[in-house]
Amino acid sequence: MTGLAPLATDAPSQAQTRTLHAADRRVILFYSSVMILIIAFVSPTGLSVIPLSFVLKNKLHLSANGVATFALLSGIPWYVSFAFGTVRDFWNPFGLGDRGYFILFGLAASLFLCAFAFAPVSEAMLFAASILSSIAFILLFAAWNGLGSTLGREHAMSGQLSAVWNIAATAALVIGLAAGGVLSDRLETMSAAGAVRTLFLILAAFMALIAVLGLWQPRAVFAGLNGESREHRHFAADLLRLVRHWPIYPALIIWLLWNFSPATQTVLQYYLSNTLHASDAQWGAYNAIASLSFVPTYVLFGFLSPRYSLKRLLWWGTLIGIPQVIPLLFVHSANGVLFAAVLIGLMGGVCTAAYFDLIIRACPKGLEGTLMMLSWSLYALAGNMGNWWGTDLYDHHGGFFACVVATTIVYALILPTLLLVPNRLIATADGENVPA
């Protein structure tokens, strides 16, 4: 392990951290909030996830395992999203840096969705639409992740940015999931073709909005960043530097374990719908309430991060987060699950923000896009594999109880993994320089 120690230039030193005025910090956090709100709202886990799953279930009559398999396979671009992050780190479209990605691929995703909106509806068509629009979305998402992690590391504000990132994303997902549940109920009255056309045209409009936002260039955000050259770099040497950067490994393993949750996706949807007789809107309300309940503890993390070391927050958050899904075992009605959603959110907020802070701190300089998108590759892979395995447990090996137990055991494995995180990376509070 010590032989894989990172280069000193991979951590921000006193000289590398830029002096940032309070007004500029507020501009950065505001810009980040706006971009994250729009991107998260239109992401595959936002507005579209509930309507699409019920189109597959109710219009195309897929089983629970069929819906999970569709999600697993349509997530293929996300499993290799680290490659798109590498593209971001080395390619500079139109010479505009990350703004070039927002413009180019926001427009590309919008055009793909408009085209598929008028195609005949089938499982194969929905799969092709998901793959192509996901590729375009991932490229613009890679640009934001690279930009956001660079800002957090360069200005020693990874904790504040993690809190704002998660709060804004949660707000977008709450709105998206609630709207998605209501939209799904409306789409139930339409034909399959009408439902898909309506959904895809709404998504296309928001993708076009991202392209328009790419024209926005606040000085506090982009000063000195667009000038950072992505040319004349040695690709193989940079990837070797990434491989030799030890802090990424425990950070990514923790992120993978935290997002491997057999009990909280398709299994819970079918348990609510078939056993507790919940409506589409109630399933959307559960997701919205659970997501919204993360916000108070995200805010708490933002308050604590400048006052306590990340090490303390990681341990505290993990101990609270391990039993996160256990409350689901003690409810027996759709409305009861909505109350459990509050506990689930409150128990998961601090550790989620802390894990995200850890990933930002672990980014090697110049390879922020690659590492951040690698984290999202693991997020998609862990989420879909956990979802797929969960449906098998649910159908054949113990039902919903087995899924909750499996999820809790996986979360408990985070504790020994924390021991592998280099102490120098997490010994400081937000705003203090990480030692080189």
N, C-alpha and C positions, 0 to 999 in steps of 0.2 A: 504493500500500500504506500509506504513512504517513497518508493521508487516512482510512483505516479503523481508525486506532488506537483501542483500547478506552477506555471511560470509566475514570477512576481508581477509581471505586467498584466496578468489576468484579473487582479483585484484592484479596485480603485484606491490609490494612495492619497495622501494629503495633497500632493501636487496635481493628481489627476482629477480630483473632484472640483468641479467648477463652483465658483462663488455665485450664489443665487439669491437675489433680492426677494423679499416676501411677496411683492406684487407679481414678480415673474413666476414664483411658485404657485400662486393662485391661478394664474393664466394656464400653467401647465396642467394643474388638476382640473380646471374647468374644461379645457380642450379634451383632456383624456375622458372626462365624464361624458361629453357629448358624443365622441366617437364610439365609446364603448356602448352607450345606450342604443345607438342605431345599429351597430354591428351585432350586438347580442340579441336585439329584438328580431332581426331577420335571420339569425343563425339557424342551423338545422335543429337545435334544441329549444328554439323560441316559438314564434307564432305558428309555425307549420307542423310541429311535432304531433300535436293532438289531432288536428284535422286529418293529417296524412295517415296516422295509425288507424283512425276510425274509417277512412276510405278503404284501407286494406282489409279491415275487419268486417265492415258492414256492407260495403259495395262489392268488394272482390272476394269476400267470405274466406279469408285466410284464418288459420288456427292461431293460437297463442304462439306456438313454436314457429309457425310460418311468418308471423309478424316479426318475431325476434330474429329469424333467419334473414328476412329482408333487411332489417336494420344492420345486422352483422355484415352482410355483403355490400350494402350500399355505403357502408362506412369505410370501404377499402381505401379511398383517397386519404382519409384521415389517418389511417395506419402508417402511411408513408409521408405524412405532412412535414416531417423533418426535412425531406428533400425540397419541398417548396420553401421552407425556411432558409435552406442553403441558397436557393435561387435568390431570395431576398438579400442575403448577405453579399452576393457577388454581382448581381445585375441591377442596373440603375435605369429604369425605363424613362425615356424622354429627358433624362438628366434631372428629374424632379425628386429623386429619392423615394421615400415611402409614399409621398403624395401621388407619384406616377402610378403606383400599384392601386391606390384607391380609385383613381380615374379610370384606368384601363380595365381592371377586372370587376369593378362595380358595374361598368357598362356591359362587359362581356356576360356577366351573370344575368343581368336584366334581359339581354337579348336571347340567351338560352331559354329562360323561363317563358318569355313571350312566344317563342317558337313552339315549345312543348305544350303551351296552354291550348293550342288548337290541333294537337295530334290526337288520334284515336286512343282511348284510355285502355290500358292493359297493365298487368304487373311489369312486363318488360319495358313498356314506355316509362312508367314511373321510376323504374330502376335506372334507365338511361338518363332521365332528367335529373335524378338525384346525383348520379356520378358526375355529369358534365357541369352542372351548376355548383356542385361541391368543389370541384377543381378550381373554378374561377373564384369562389368565395374564399377558399383556403389561401390563395395567393394574396388577396387583399388582407385577409386576417393575419397572415404571416408578416405583412408590412406593419400592421398595428403592433403585433407582439414584439417585433424587433425594435420599433420606435419606443414603445412603452418601457421595455426592459432597459434600453439604453438610457432613457431619461432617469429611471429609478436608480440605476447604478452610478451614472455620471454625477448626479446631484445628491447622492447619499440619502435618497428619499424612498427607498424600496418599500418600507413599511407603510408610509402614507399612500404611496401609489397602489400598493396591494389592497389597502382598505378601500380606496376610491374605486379601483378597478372592480372589486367584488361587489361593492354597494351599487355602482352603476349597472353592472351586468345583472345583478339580482333584480333591480328595479325594472330593467328591460324584460327580463324573463317573467317576472310577476305579471306585468302588463301583457306580454306575449302569450303566456299560458292561459291567463284569464280570458283574454280575447280569443285565443285559440279554442278554448272550450265552448264559448258562446258561438263562435263561427262554425265549429263542428256541428252543433245542434242545428244551425241554419242550413248547413250543407246537407244534412240528413234528408231534407225535403226535396233536394235537387237530384237529377240524374247523376251518374258517375262522371259523365263528360262535363256537365255544368259545374259540379263541385270542384273538380280539378282545375277547370279554366278559371274560376273565380279565385281559388287559392293561389295559383301560379301568377296571375296578373297582379294581385296584391303584393306578392313577394317581389315581382319585377319592379314595381314602383319604388320600393324601399331600396333595392339594389341601385337603381338609378340615382336615388338621393345620396348614397355613399359616394358615387362618382362625382356628384356636384360638390360634396364636402371636401373632395380632394383638392379643390381650388383654394381652400382656406389655408393660410400660411401665417399663423401667429409668430411674431419674432421670438418671443420667449421660448417657444417650443423648438423652432427649427434653426435658431442662430447657431452656427458652427456645426450643425448636423448634416445638412445637405452637402456641405463641402467635404465631408469625410469620404474619401475615395473608396469605391468598391472595385476599382480596376487595379491592375498590376499587382495582384496578390497571388500567392502560390497556393492553389487549391489543395493539393495533397498535404502540404505542410500545415495548413490551417486545420484540416480534418484530423491530422495526427495530433495537433495541439488540443483539439477537442477531446479526442480519445484519451489523452494523457492527463486530462483535467479531472482529478479524482473527485472534487466536490459534486460533480453532476450525478454520480452514481447513487449515493444514498438519497439525494433529493428526488431523483426520478423514481426510485423504488418506493419511497414513501407516497409519492403522488399516485403511482400505479395501485398500491394497496388501498388507498383511500377512495379511489374511484371504482374499485371492483366490488360491486354491491348487488348480489343476486336477488335481494328482496324488494328493491325500490323502483323497478321500471315496469316491464310488461307483466311480471308476476303480480305486482300490486294493482296494476290496471285491471287485470282479469279477476283478481280476488275481489276488488271493489265492485266491478261490474256484474260478475256472475254469482258471487256468494253474498255480498252485501247489497246488491241491486242498486248501485249508484248510477247516476246519469253521466253523460259525457261532460256536462257542466260541472258536476261534483268532482269528477276526476281532474278537470282543469283547476277547480278551486283548491283541491288538495295540493297540487303542484305549486299553485300561486302562493298559498299560505305557507307551505314549507319553505319556499324560496324567500318570501318576505320575512320570515322569522329568523333568517340568517342575519338580516341587516343590523339589529341591535348589537349582536356580538361582533360583526364587522366594525361597527362604530367603536365598540369597546376596544377592539384590537388597535384601531387607529389611535385611540387615546393612550393605550398602554405601550405601543411600540417605541415612542421616544423616551419612555420612563423605565422600561425593563429590557433586558437583553432578549434577543430572539430565542436563545436557548431556553430560558424560562417559559416563554410563551409557547414554544413547541411542546414542551413536556406538559404544561398545564392544559393546553388545548387538546392534546391527544388523549389524556386521561379522561377528560370530559366527553370526548367524541366517540370513544370505543363503544359504549352502550347506546349509541344514537338511535338505532332502529328497534330496540327492545320495546319501547312503548306501543308499537304496532300490535304486539301480542295481547294487549289488554283492552282492545276495543272490538266491538262486535256489531257496529253499525256504521253506515257511511258518514254520519255526522260525527261519530266518535273518532273516526280516522282524521277528520279535519282538526279536532283538538290535538291529536297526537302529532299532527304536522307542525304545530307550534313548538313542541318540545324538540322535535327532530331538527328544526332550524336553529333553535337556540343552542343546542348541544354541538352543532357542527361549525359554527361561524369562526371562532377563534382559531381552531386548528386549520381550517381551510385557508384563511388569510395568512397564517404563519407558514404553511407549506408553500404558498405562492410566493411569499417574501423570500423563502429559502431558495426557490428556483431562480428568482431574479438575482439574488446575491451570487448564486453559483455560475451565472453566465460568464463564459470567457469573452474578453473584449473583442469586438468585431464579429462574433459568432452568435450574437443575441437571437437573431431570427432562427438559426438552426436549432439552438437548444430550446427556445420557447416552443417552437413548433414540434420538436421531439416530445416535449411534455404533453402537447395536445394529441400527438399520435398515441401516446400511452393512455391518455384520457379516453380517447375513442375506443382503443383496443380493450382496455380494462372494462369500460362501461358496457360495450357490446358483448364481450366474452362473459362477463358476469351476468348480463341479461340473458344470454343464450343458455348458460349453465343453470341459471335460476329457473328457467321454464322447464328444464328437464327435472330438476329437483321437485318443482311444484307439481308436475304431472305424474311423476313415477317414484319419487323417493322421499316422501314425508310431507309434501304440501308446503303451505306457507310457513309453518313453524320451522321446517328444515332450512328454508331460505334465510330466515332471520338469524338462526344460529350460525349458519355459514358466514353471513356477512359480519357478524360480531367477531368471530374467530379471525377472519382476515384483517379486520381493523386492529385487533390486538397485536398482530405481527409488526405493526409500526413501531412499537416500543423498543424492541431490540435493534431495529434499523436506525433509530435515532442515535444510538451509540456509535454508529459509523460516520456521522457527520463531523467534519473537521471543526474543532472547537473555535479556531480563529475566525471561522466564517459566521458563527452565531453568538460570539461572546459580547458583541456590541449591540447597543440600542439603535433605533433609527436616528439618523442624523450624525452618528459617529462613524468615522472612517474605519472600514474593515482593514486590519493589518495586512500588508502585502506578504 
